[in-house]
Amino acid sequence: MSSGLGPPTAAVRPREDRATADRVALSAATARGARSRTEEVRAWLAERRRAHVFEVTRIPFAELRQWRFEEGTGNLVHRSGRFFTVEGMHVVESDGPYGDGPYQEWQQPVVRQPEVGILGILAKEFDGVLHFLMQAKMEPGNPNLLQLSPTVQATRSNYTRAHRGTDVKLIDHFFRPDPDRVLVDVLQSEQGSWFYRKSNRNMIVETVDDVPELDDFRWLTLGQIAELLHEDDLVNMNARTVLSCVQYPDTSPGALLSDAQLLSWFTGERSRHDIRVERVPLASVRGWKQGVEAIEHEDGRYFKVVAVSVRAGNREVVDWDQPLLEPVGLGVSAFLVREIEGVPHVLVHARAEGGFLDTVELAPTVQCTPGNHAHLTPEHRPPFLDTVLDARPERIRYEAVHSEEGGRFLNARSRYLLVDADDVPLAPPPGYTWATPGQLRALTRHGHYLNVEARTLLACMNATAARPRGGQ
Amino acid sequence: MSSGLGPPTAAVRPREDRATADRVALSAATARGARSRTEEVRAWLAERRRAHVFEVTRIPFAELRQWRFEEGTGNLVHRSGRFFTVEGMHVVESDGPYGDGPYQEWQQPVVRQPEVGILGILAKEFDGVLHFLMQAKMEPGNPNLLQLSPTVQATRSNYTRAHRGTDVKLIDHFFRPDPDRVLVDVLQSEQGSWFYRKSNRNMIVETVDDVPELDDFRWLTLGQIAELLHEDDLVNMNARTVLSCVQYPDTSPGALLSDAQLLSWFTGERSRHDIRVERVPLASVRGWKQGVEAIEHEDGRYFKVVAVSVRAGNREVVDWDQPLLEPVGLGVSAFLVREIEGVPHVLVHARAEGGFLDTVELAPTVQCTPGNHAHLTPEHRPPFLDTVLDARPERIRYEAVHSEEGGRFLNARSRYLLVDADDVPLAPPPGYTWATPGQLRALTRHGHYLNVEARTLLACMNATAARPRGGQ
């Protein structure tokens, strides 16, 4: 068919690749995978949990062998200088010029890890349908230790080390991927309340190579993963954020705001927040106290910094110790959902977090740990929190408890909800606006628009669309 | 026609607004404005230059009355604590893991102004064609003092002050704009080699109100502004960056890389650069020396920090003094241009600058001050610099000298060029890739993709498309 005249190395192609969106939709619609049955995933995870030694023990800071409080600053650092540090952060927020954001100032401990890691999922077609290689991975902070993870999770230190672990073959797929095989590739932020300006490279790369079938890995369709996203503590945070960046086709006829209007609203939110953040020594952080086993807030709110000792492996067992951040209670992250002329919209919040690279990112309507606000009168509690907590069961479109990153956070769990709220006004309060899931998906092509909690909810929305509630 | 059943406050609209792109194209194609003739703009600018008192005098630092070197740090600060500061910056760049970026470490003075200003152009239809309200504005650092500027240039301090100047009415258009009237609204970076993480809100807002015709303002079409962009030192940097964000329709059939591939390449470039930047006291900056009238590099390279005294006004004359950064030579910013299957592409460079918010932004193929590299052997000079400097006249698609921001920089001028280079390979060296002007325009809907020099060239490309060379 080809005339053979065009140079083989140069070809102008359409700027948008429609075929990939169709392949994504097909995988999402495929509930029976070619390689594994969904019902067997739980049993496989339990089996892998038994196959590994994995013991996590809380220890006092004094028993940390590989970590120490740095002289002078009191920062918690690894003896090698690698991995991450626990430092202090001083945040001053004075929101103007509209005057609707109060002045706030606080200090807190924060995890600093100024290197970009890779969260990569390998994809491959079986029977003409895209499958994704998910790993059964242990992490010390997970309440159930082992969860479904991306194919690889690698810090820069990991993947540049001469001595490489079991990821050696799989990480190579993400190192210099063939541009024609990249489905997702974007830097996304992590928790801005716990991390100082952390971002990771979220990737999905397709392969046509044979991939060895290892015990800790399973190929699953997006439809299968959607089912699993309805279970508690099963799909880990790193998998959820990568999945949130998948470009499902947008079938809705439009949105309340055009894309240009949504971006303009966001620009206004970024501009009206004035947030100055300084790193400070951990030892000097005001409002927090250091004990034998924990650094905690004076009123017992937010989180603690604790230490654990870990013993892990299957054939070869390794020991290490490390600090973890342990939130004080179960969090709530929820989008209110409203159909506008038949098109579902969610109420997004332009939320400031001290650790964000740039002022605000789009967050769930409600994102908090209710216990931190229990002492406040209703009018001082976070907007819409009571709407979410008091929602009748028939208004709850989606609900599951998910864990945050188990390599840095201990028992950090949140209820993720999608709650019908057709009675919430079309003109929401300042700092909130309505956007469609399709608009949010388009924003995940770029970094620093959606925060990690909003991305988890977006992954859940994709899953809810793929498998409507009660439709198992 | 309407059934009258829909709620009047809610309407789902298409996510993309095609009508605006058509109106932009019409304005670009309109060489004769409804309000002013293009040929008269130069005379009007000269007349405004005469109408104002504007005297700029270099002074030694000791004669600064409103600024002082802060005790302890030596930072240059305003006595009120407002406006901006001149501080130090320590940059460490260690690019891996691909190993093609060398380790670099340096210190330098830098301007810090951690507030978001507004650069706003007001738009209005006359005879069915969009016109843009441009101001004849004096700035102390401009070589010719007065240039064509946005309708308003306001720092946050300016527009939140109780006491407001002549901009009072015009700035209100940009304060809480009607979402249906916003044509451009995005936060964009400024010079990362001279500013520490500076960004401004670039806006174009349409009005249907009557706007008083003031002596310092003229309504011009995009076609008229395109002609003026071919003149030296006429359209100021702030006008150029706002104009670069105008969403002209993309008429080309595609690109060498799809948008997803271009974004993936960019993510890879951001990931492979590891840049740590610390603010340091100006007094401690290594490699720079402080004299009576200038802080300068020990080898006389890059720029100087100097001080000026300004006397300005027309009816009411005000005096002030301030520091300015003065580059040591004429800069060069150039895109190499190559047609691929008939579609023009430019060679963009993922360039690290110490003052960027996030590692790299897309920059011109060549962006440097040649004098800073004159002492180096050819193989150590910036890639493609000689291609640009040696280009025969017939290969030069566009050339003009433009000034950088005259409120902070003194005589900061660069030759901006578009140079035909059909012999440059389709597979360029690491850190470079081919992209179409349409792709770059789409990226200016978001911040921190294109640096300010690339945005000036994008505005020039839009102008070249609107008025082909020699077509006056």
Chai-1 contact restraints between the chains, C-beta under 6 A:
chainA,res_idxA,chainB,res_idxB,connection_type,confidence,min_distance_angstrom,max_distance_angstrom,comment,restraint_id
A,T9,B,L426,contact,1.0,0.0,6.0,A-B,restraint_1
A,A10,B,I340,contact,1.0,0.0,6.0,A-B,restraint_2
A,A10,B,L426,contact,1.0,0.0,6.0,A-B,restraint_3
A,V12,B,G254,contact,1.0,0.0,6.0,A-B,restraint_4
A,V12,B,I340,contact,1.0,0.0,6.0,A-B,restraint_5
A,V12,B,E341,contact,1.0,0.0,6.0,A-B,restraint_6
A,V12,B,V343,contact,1.0,0.0,6.0,A-B,restraint_7
A,R13,B,G254,contact,1.0,0.0,6.0,A-B,restraint_8
A,R13,B,S258,contact,1.0,0.0,6.0,A-B,restraint_9
A,P14,B,G254,contact,1.0,0.0,6.0,A-B,restraint_10
A,R15,B,G254,contact,1.0,0.0,6.0,A-B,restraint_11
A,R15,B,A255,contact,1.0,0.0,6.0,A-B,restraint_12
A,R15,B,S258,contact,1.0,0.0,6.0,A-B,restraint_13
A,R15,B,D259,contact,1.0,0.0,6.0,A-B,restraint_14
A,D17,B,S258,contact,1.0,0.0,6.0,A-B,restraint_15
A,G96,B,T160,contact,1.0,0.0,6.0,A-B,restraint_16
A,P97,B,T160,contact,1.0,0.0,6.0,A-B,restraint_17
A,V116,B,S271,contact,1.0,0.0,6.0,A-B,restraint_18
A,T160,B,P97,contact,1.0,0.0,6.0,A-B,restraint_19
A,P179,B,Q261,contact,1.0,0.0,6.0,A-B,restraint_20
A,V182,B,S264,contact,1.0,0.0,6.0,A-B,restraint_21
A,D185,B,S264,contact,1.0,0.0,6.0,A-B,restraint_22
A,D185,B,T267,contact,1.0,0.0,6.0,A-B,restraint_23
A,V186,B,T267,contact,1.0,0.0,6.0,A-B,restraint_24
A,L187,B,T267,contact,1.0,0.0,6.0,A-B,restraint_25
A,L187,B,R270,contact,1.0,0.0,6.0,A-B,restraint_26
A,R201,B,S271,contact,1.0,0.0,6.0,A-B,restraint_27
A,G254,B,V12,contact,1.0,0.0,6.0,A-B,restraint_28
A,G254,B,R13,contact,1.0,0.0,6.0,A-B,restraint_29
A,G254,B,P14,contact,1.0,0.0,6.0,A-B,restraint_30
A,G254,B,R15,contact,1.0,0.0,6.0,A-B,restraint_31
A,A255,B,R15,contact,1.0,0.0,6.0,A-B,restraint_32
A,S258,B,R13,contact,1.0,0.0,6.0,A-B,restraint_33
A,S258,B,R15,contact,1.0,0.0,6.0,A-B,restraint_34
A,S258,B,D17,contact,1.0,0.0,6.0,A-B,restraint_35
A,D259,B,R15,contact,1.0,0.0,6.0,A-B,restraint_36
A,Q261,B,P179,contact,1.0,0.0,6.0,A-B,restraint_37
A,S264,B,V182,contact,1.0,0.0,6.0,A-B,restraint_38
A,S264,B,D185,contact,1.0,0.0,6.0,A-B,restraint_39
A,T267,B,D185,contact,1.0,0.0,6.0,A-B,restraint_40
A,T267,B,V186,contact,1.0,0.0,6.0,A-B,restraint_41
A,T267,B,L187,contact,1.0,0.0,6.0,A-B,restraint_42
A,R270,B,L187,contact,1.0,0.0,6.0,A-B,restraint_43
A,S271,B,V116,contact,1.0,0.0,6.0,A-B,restraint_44
A,S271,B,R201,contact,1.0,0.0,6.0,A-B,restraint_45
A,I340,B,A10,contact,1.0,0.0,6.0,A-B,restraint_46
A,I340,B,V12,contact,1.0,0.0,6.0,A-B,restraint_47
A,E341,B,V12,contact,1.0,0.0,6.0,A-B,restraint_48
A,V343,B,V12,contact,1.0,0.0,6.0,A-B,restraint_49
A,L426,B,T9,contact,1.0,0.0,6.0,A-B,restraint_50
A,L426,B,A10,contact,1.0,0.0,6.0,A-B,restraint_51
A,H446,B,H446,contact,1.0,0.0,6.0,A-B,restraint_52
